[in-house]
Amino acid sequence: MNYAAQRTLSRLLRRTTRRTTTNIQSRRCTSTFETSEWSTPLARTLANAIKTTGPVPIAAFMRQVLTSPEGGYYTTKPESGGEVFGKKGDFVTSPEISQVFGELIGIWTITEWMAQGGKKSGVQLMEVGPGKGTLMDDMLRTFRHFKPFTSSLEAIYLVEASPTLREVQKKLLCGDAAMEETEIGHRSTSKYFDVPVIWVEDIRLLPHEEDKTPFIFAHEFFDALPIHAFESIPPAPENQPQEQEIMTPTGPTKLHKPLKSANQPQWREIMVTLNPRAVEENLKDEPEFALTLAKASTPSSLVIPEISERYRTLKSQPGSTIEISPESRIYSSDFARRIGGSSQPPRTVTKGKAPAAPVVAKRNPSGAALIMDYGTMSTIPVNSLRGIQNHRIVPALSSPGLVDVSADVDFMSLAEAAIEASEGVEVHGPVEQGHFLQAMGIAERMRQLLTTVQDEEKRKVLETGWQRLVERGGGGMGKLYKVMAIVPENGGRRRPVGFGGEVQM
């Protein structure tokens, strides 16, 4: 991620937002920006920032429309009375469709804990982007039937950036228990058993501890993390002068040392810019923002596509496009280090810097991470940026703050980052969600559940729900969604349940 660009854009947003209304209802509001009208106040704010700095990376745009405190989708939509998840929201997630989904994830956790020897203490549960808390609630309800496991639980950690969603999660998971602020976030107590529930805004605030066993869950989390997109362009003709400047967050900057003549393709970043048909001609049916190819190299285009051989290979093929999420790789690396320890020497926290937890070596890798999302099995995502509103696909750049923006997850990139981060882990999958749930016994669990249901309407809802989770065609989620596991390295001798392995006592 281009952090300099993020900081510059954020500063501009804060300045311009002071002059905007906080109303984010879906209506067009009059703007002083060349008589244009904007779908939301955040759209006007972004337009002013782009007008000042020029086109911005997709990653910067995504971060603002999803998490900006001044009108972001996840940070302010619930406050305005709108819902994000569920039938009344913009989309429905697997845990919202059927309780059996969360129950099976809980069973997977128990079986993996047993396979690793059933640690008697120091077990941690961590979920990033927990939504309404439904998945964790179904898991905790399932854990109540496994006393040896619950007695080993030390804490439940939820990584949540939205204060509003944090309150929803607290009510569901902790009931009437009090919530208090801590040095790293907030804290309450589970309503199911006497275990603390701790909220932080970033997983890097949580300590890496050698003797802990973390079980980490990421369900529809990575698809919302910002992406950068790049296109490979052919080398310039020999008689054509090469660019002598580079695009930065504050505009083009002259190079002190001119670039050598290019004799091979180069990556150029795909940026978000203003759509002149909407902004200058004020055509209301036109999207206010559009994608454009950067006219010069950016810091991101020079660095990000070089981090993996998978990307470097495509660079030699002009016209190739790729999407990369550096932040996703950071999270995957963090998961791996918590489970298997770091492949690098222990890191210490520099005095006066951000309070990120130091990474320590781990003599005995333990724990696991389960990543569940939609994305590609082995290929690099291309042109996958999408918007979702009221259960329909809409233009990703429309109505900033009112539309959920996401992109396909590059599972191979997550696996690569995990293995590079820690020699103490191995990765299994991704496998299709339908195959995973079938292997976990979803059909058997549903038959058991249906024997206790007499109401015909409720039976129909339950049957329709679980079939949607596993079906591979139509509106089913069985093929579209994938599951990947990061577990302690064991030379491939033991495969986890759901990935070709058997239950081990």
C-alpha positions in Angstrom: 0.0 0.0 0.0 1.2 3.5 -0.8 1.0 4.9 2.8 2.2 8.4 1.7 -0.7 8.6 -0.7 -3.1 7.4 2.0 -1.9 10.1 4.4 -2.1 12.9 1.8 -5.6 11.9 0.8 -6.7 11.6 4.4 -5.5 15.1 5.2 -7.3 16.5 2.2 -10.5 14.6 3.2 -10.4 16.0 6.7 -10.1 19.5 5.4 -12.8 19.3 2.8 -15.1 17.3 5.1 -15.3 20.1 7.6 -17.4 21.9 4.9 -19.7 19.0 4.2 -22.9 17.8 5.8 -22.9 14.5 7.7 -26.1 13.4 6.0 -25.3 10.3 3.9 -28.8 9.5 2.6 -28.9 8.4 -1.0 -29.7 11.6 -2.8 -27.8 14.1 -4.9 -26.7 17.1 -3.1 -25.7 20.5 -4.6 -22.0 21.2 -4.6 -20.0 24.3 -5.3 -17.6 22.2 -7.3 -18.4 23.5 -10.8 -22.1 23.3 -10.3 -21.9 19.5 -10.1 -24.2 17.5 -7.9 -22.9 14.5 -5.9 -24.5 11.2 -4.9 -23.2 11.5 -1.4 -21.2 14.1 0.6 -18.2 11.7 0.6 -18.3 11.7 -3.2 -17.9 15.5 -3.2 -15.1 15.2 -0.6 -13.3 12.6 -2.7 -13.8 14.7 -5.9 -12.2 17.7 -4.3 -9.3 15.6 -3.2 -8.8 14.1 -6.6 -9.1 17.6 -8.2 -6.3 18.8 -6.0 -3.9 15.8 -6.2 -4.9 14.1 -9.4 -6.0 10.4 -9.7 -5.6 8.3 -6.6 -4.9 4.5 -6.2 -7.8 2.2 -6.0 -6.5 1.2 -2.6 -6.9 4.8 -1.3 -10.4 5.1 -2.8 -11.5 1.8 -1.2 -10.2 2.7 2.2 -12.0 5.9 2.2 -15.4 4.7 0.9 -15.4 1.7 3.4 -13.8 3.1 6.6 -13.6 6.9 6.4 -15.0 8.3 9.7 -16.7 10.9 7.5 -19.2 8.8 5.6 -17.5 5.4 5.2 -19.7 2.4 4.5 -18.7 0.3 7.5 -18.1 3.2 9.9 -21.1 5.3 9.4 -23.9 3.4 7.6 -25.1 1.6 10.7 -25.1 4.9 12.6 -27.6 6.3 10.1 -30.0 3.4 10.7 -29.0 1.3 7.7 -27.9 -2.3 8.0 -24.9 -3.9 6.3 -25.5 -7.6 6.9 -28.6 -9.7 6.5 -31.8 -9.5 4.6 -32.3 -5.9 5.6 -28.8 -5.0 4.6 -26.9 -5.1 1.3 -25.7 -8.8 1.4 -26.1 -12.0 3.4 -23.1 -13.9 4.7 -22.9 -17.7 5.3 -23.3 -17.4 9.1 -26.5 -15.4 8.5 -27.9 -18.0 6.2 -27.6 -21.0 8.6 -26.5 -21.5 12.1 -24.9 -24.8 11.0 -22.1 -22.9 9.2 -20.8 -21.5 12.5 -21.4 -24.8 14.3 -19.2 -26.6 11.8 -16.4 -24.0 12.0 -16.6 -24.6 15.8 -16.3 -28.4 15.2 -13.3 -27.8 12.9 -11.6 -25.8 15.7 -12.2 -28.6 18.2 -10.8 -31.3 15.9 -7.7 -29.2 15.1 -7.2 -28.5 18.8 -7.4 -32.3 19.5 -5.1 -33.1 16.7 -2.5 -30.8 18.2 -2.6 -32.5 21.5 -5.4 -30.6 23.2 -3.6 -27.8 25.0 -4.8 -27.4 28.5 -4.3 -23.6 28.7 -3.3 -20.5 26.6 -5.9 -21.1 23.8 -7.0 -17.9 22.1 -9.8 -17.2 19.7 -9.3 -14.4 17.2 -11.7 -13.2 14.5 -10.9 -10.3 12.1 -13.9 -8.4 10.7 -16.5 -10.2 12.8 -19.5 -8.4 11.3 -22.5 -8.7 13.6 -20.7 -11.4 15.6 -22.9 -14.2 14.3 -20.1 -16.6 13.4 -18.4 -16.2 16.7 -21.7 -16.6 18.6 -22.5 -19.9 16.8 -19.0 -21.1 17.5 -19.1 -20.2 21.2 -22.5 -21.9 21.6 -21.0 -25.0 20.0 -18.0 -24.9 22.3 -20.2 -25.2 25.4 -20.5 -28.9 24.7 -16.7 -29.4 24.9 -15.7 -28.5 28.4 -12.0 -29.5 28.1 -11.7 -27.0 25.3 -13.6 -24.2 27.0 -11.5 -24.7 30.1 -8.4 -24.1 28.0 -9.7 -20.8 26.6 -7.8 -17.7 27.8 -9.4 -14.9 25.7 -11.5 -14.0 22.7 -10.1 -11.3 20.5 -12.2 -9.4 17.9 -10.5 -7.1 15.4 -13.1 -4.5 14.5 -12.6 -0.9 13.2 -16.3 0.1 13.4 -17.5 1.4 16.8 -21.1 0.7 15.8 -20.5 -2.9 14.8 -18.4 -3.3 18.0 -21.5 -2.5 20.0 -23.6 -5.0 18.0 -21.0 -7.7 18.7 -20.9 -6.8 22.4 -24.6 -7.1 22.8 -24.7 -10.5 21.0 -21.6 -12.1 22.6 -21.6 -10.5 26.1 -25.3 -9.5 26.8 -25.5 -7.1 29.7 -21.9 -7.4 30.8 -20.2 -4.1 31.1 -17.7 -2.9 28.5 -14.6 -1.0 29.5 -11.8 0.8 27.6 -8.3 -0.7 27.8 -4.9 0.4 26.6 -5.4 -1.4 23.3 -9.2 -1.2 22.8 -12.2 -2.4 24.8 -13.0 -5.4 27.0 -16.1 -7.3 28.2 -17.0 -10.8 29.3 -18.5 -13.7 27.3 -22.1 -14.5 28.2 -21.4 -18.2 27.6 -18.4 -18.7 30.0 -16.1 -16.5 32.1 -13.7 -15.6 29.4 -12.8 -12.0 28.4 -13.8 -10.6 25.0 -11.3 -8.0 23.8 -11.7 -5.6 20.9 -8.9 -4.0 19.0 -8.9 -2.0 15.7 -5.8 -3.8 14.3 -4.5 -7.3 14.9 -1.0 -5.9 15.2 -2.0 -4.4 18.6 -2.3 -7.9 20.0 0.9 -9.5 21.6 2.7 -12.3 19.9 3.3 -14.8 22.7 5.4 -17.9 22.5 3.3 -20.1 24.7 -0.1 -19.3 23.3 -2.3 -21.3 20.9 -4.3 -18.9 18.7 -7.2 -20.0 16.5 -7.8 -17.3 14.0 -10.8 -16.8 11.7 -11.3 -14.5 8.7 -14.7 -14.8 7.1 -15.4 -12.3 4.2 -12.6 -10.1 5.6 -9.9 -10.2 3.0 -12.3 -9.2 0.1 -12.8 -5.8 1.7 -9.1 -5.0 2.1 -7.8 -2.4 -0.4 -6.2 -3.5 -3.6 -3.8 -2.0 -6.1 -4.3 -2.7 -9.8 -1.6 -2.6 -12.5 -1.3 -3.1 -16.3 1.8 -4.0 -18.1 2.6 -1.6 -21.0 5.1 -2.3 -23.8 8.5 -0.7 -23.9 8.8 2.7 -25.5 10.2 3.0 -29.0 14.0 3.6 -28.9 13.7 7.0 -30.5 11.1 8.1 -27.9 12.4 9.9 -24.8 11.7 8.2 -21.5 9.8 9.8 -18.7 11.9 12.0 -16.5 9.4 12.3 -13.7 7.4 10.1 -11.4 3.9 10.6 -10.1 3.7 11.1 -6.3 0.8 11.8 -3.9 1.4 15.5 -4.3 1.8 15.5 -8.1 4.5 14.8 -10.6 8.1 15.1 -9.4 11.3 15.4 -11.5 13.8 12.6 -11.1 17.3 13.6 -9.9 18.6 10.6 -11.9 16.8 10.2 -15.2 15.4 6.7 -16.0 17.4 4.6 -18.5 15.8 3.9 -21.8 13.2 1.1 -21.2 13.8 -2.0 -23.2 11.2 -4.1 -21.4 7.5 -3.7 -20.4 6.7 -1.6 -17.4 3.8 -1.8 -14.8 1.5 1.2 -14.7 -1.0 1.6 -11.9 -4.8 1.8 -12.6 -6.1 4.8 -10.7 -9.4 6.4 -9.8 -10.2 9.7 -11.4 -13.1 12.0 -12.1 -15.5 11.1 -14.9 -15.8 14.3 -17.0 -19.2 13.3 -18.3 -20.6 13.3 -14.8 -18.6 16.1 -13.3 -18.3 18.6 -16.2 -21.5 17.8 -18.1 -23.4 16.9 -15.0 -25.1 13.8 -16.5 -26.8 12.1 -13.6 -26.8 8.6 -15.1 -23.0 8.7 -15.4 -20.8 7.4 -12.6 -18.9 10.2 -10.9 -15.6 8.4 -10.8 -13.8 6.2 -13.4 -10.7 4.2 -13.7 -7.7 5.4 -15.7 -4.2 4.3 -16.4 -1.5 6.4 -14.7 0.5 8.4 -17.3 3.8 7.8 -15.4 5.2 5.3 -13.0 4.1 5.6 -9.3 6.0 4.4 -6.2 3.4 1.5 -6.0 3.9 0.4 -9.6 7.7 0.3 -9.1 7.6 -1.8 -5.9 4.4 -3.8 -5.3 4.4 -5.9 -8.5 8.0 -6.9 -7.8 7.2 -8.7 -4.5 6.3 -12.0 -6.1 7.5 -14.1 -9.1 3.8 -14.7 -10.0 3.5 -11.0 -10.8 7.0 -10.5 -12.3 6.2 -13.3 -14.9 3.2 -11.4 -16.2 5.1 -8.2 -16.6 6.8 -9.4 -19.7 3.3 -9.8 -21.4 2.1 -6.3 -22.3 -1.6 -5.8 -21.7 -1.5 -8.1 -18.6 -3.5 -6.8 -15.6 -3.2 -7.8 -12.0 -4.7 -6.9 -8.6 -2.6 -7.0 -5.5 -3.6 -6.4 -1.9 -0.4 -5.7 0.2 -2.5 -5.3 3.3 -3.9 -8.8 2.8 -0.4 -10.2 2.7 0.4 -8.3 6.0 -2.5 -10.0 7.7 -1.7 -13.4 6.4 1.9 -13.0 7.5 0.7 -12.0 11.0 -1.5 -15.1 11.2 1.4 -17.3 10.2 3.8 -15.8 12.8 1.3 -16.2 15.6 0.9 -19.9 14.7 4.5 -20.8 13.7 6.7 -18.1 15.0 8.7 -15.7 12.8 11.2 -16.7 10.1 13.1 -13.6 11.1 14.9 -12.7 14.4 12.6 -11.4 17.1 11.5 -7.8 16.5 11.5 -5.2 19.2 9.4 -2.1 19.5 11.3 1.2 19.0 10.6 3.7 21.7 8.3 6.4 20.5 6.9 4.4 17.6 3.4 2.9 17.1 2.7 0.2 19.8 2.8 -2.8 17.5 3.4 -6.0 19.4 6.9 -7.5 18.9 7.1 -10.8 17.0 8.8 -13.6 18.9 10.2 -17.0 18.0 8.0 -20.0 18.8 9.6 -23.3 19.8 6.5 -25.3 19.4 4.1 -24.0 16.7 0.4 -24.3 17.6 -3.0 -23.0 16.7 -4.5 -22.5 13.2 -6.1 -19.9 10.9 -9.1 -20.5 8.8 -9.7 -18.1 5.9 -13.2 -18.2 4.2 -13.9 -15.8 1.3 -14.7 -15.6 -2.4 -11.7 -15.4 -4.7 -9.5 -17.4 -7.1 -8.1 -20.8 -6.5 -4.7 -20.3 -8.2 -4.9 -17.4 -10.7 -4.3 -13.7 -10.0 -7.5 -11.7 -9.7 -8.3 -9.4 -12.7 -11.0 -6.8 -13.0 -12.8 -8.1 -9.9 -13.6 -4.8 -8.2 -17.4 -4.8 -7.5 -20.0 -2.9 -5.6 -23.0 -4.4 -3.8 -26.1 -2.6 -2.7 -29.5 -4.0 -1.7 -28.3 -7.5 -2.7 -27.5 -6.4 -6.3 -24.2 -5.8 -8.1 -23.7 -2.1 -8.8 -20.8 0.0 -10.2 -18.0 -0.2 -7.6 -17.3 3.5 -7.9 -20.9 4.7 -7.4 -22.4 6.4 -4.4 -19.3 6.3 -2.2 -20.2 5.4 1.4 -23.5 3.7 0.5 -22.1 0.8 -1.6 -20.0 -2.1 -0.3 -16.9 -2.3 -2.4 -14.9 -5.5 -2.6 -12.6 -7.6 -4.8 -11.7 -11.2 -5.3 -9.2 -12.7 -2.8 -5.9 -14.0 -4.2 -5.6 -17.1 -2.1 -2.2 -18.0 -3.5 -0.9 -14.7 -2.5 -2.1 -15.3 1.1 -0.4 -18.7 1.1 2.8 -17.3 -0.3 2.9 -14.6 2.4 2.2 -17.0 5.2 5.0 -19.4 4.2 7.4 -16.6 3.7 6.6 -15.2 7.1 7.1 -18.4 9.1 9.0 -21.6 8.6 6.7 -23.1 11.3 3.5 -23.3 9.2 2.1 -25.0 6.2 -0.9 -24.1 4.1 -3.8 -26.3 3.0 -6.3 -25.4 0.3 -8.0 -23.4 -0.9 -10.8 -25.8 -1.4 -14.4 -24.9 -2.5 -16.7 -24.1 0.4 -19.1 -26.8 -0.7 -16.5 -29.5 -0.5 -15.3 -28.3 2.8 -18.7 -28.2 4.4 -19.6 -31.6 3.0 -16.4 -33.0 4.5 -17.3 -31.5 7.8 -20.6 -33.3 7.8 -23.1 -30.6 7.0 -25.6 -33.0 5.5 -25.5 -35.2 8.6 -25.9 -32.2 10.9 -28.8 -30.9 9.0 -30.6 -34.3 9.1 -30.1 -34.3 12.8 -31.4 -30.7 13.2 -34.4 -31.3 11.0 -35.7 -34.2 13.1 -36.4 -31.7 15.9 -38.3 -29.2 13.6 -42.0 -29.7 13.2 -43.0 -26.4 11.6 -43.0 -26.9 7.8 -42.0 -23.3 7.0 -39.0 -23.4 9.3 -38.0 -26.8 7.8 -38.1 -25.2 4.3 -35.9 -22.2 5.5 -33.4 -24.6 7.0 -33.2 -26.8 4.0 -32.9 -23.9 1.5 -30.2 -22.3 3.6 -27.8 -25.2 3.9 -28.3 -26.1 0.2 -27.3 -22.6 -0.8 -24.1 -22.9 1.2 -23.0 -26.0 -0.7 -24.5 -25.7 -4.2 -22.0 -25.1 -6.9 -24.3 -23.5 -9.5 -27.0 -20.9 -9.8 -27.1 -18.7 -6.7 -25.2 -21.2 -4.6 -22.1 -20.4 -2.7 -20.4 -23.8 -2.7 -18.1 -23.0 -5.7 -17.7 -19.3 -5.5 -16.5 -19.3 -1.9 -13.2 -20.9 -0.9 -11.6 -22.1 2.4 -7.9 -22.1 3.3 -6.1 -23.3 6.4 -2.8 -22.3 8.0 -1.6 -24.9 10.5 1.7 -25.8 12.2 4.2 -27.3 9.9 4.3 -31.1 10.1 5.9 -32.1 6.8 2.5 -32.8 5.2 2.1 -35.9 7.3 -1.3 -34.7 8.8 -3.9 -32.9 6.7 -6.6 -31.0 8.6 -10.2 -32.1 8.6 -12.0 -30.6 5.6 -8.8 -30.7 3.6 -8.5 -34.4 3.2 -7.7 -35.3 6.8 -9.5 -37.4 9.4 -10.5 -36.7 13.0 -7.6 -37.5 15.3 -8.2 -38.2 19.0 
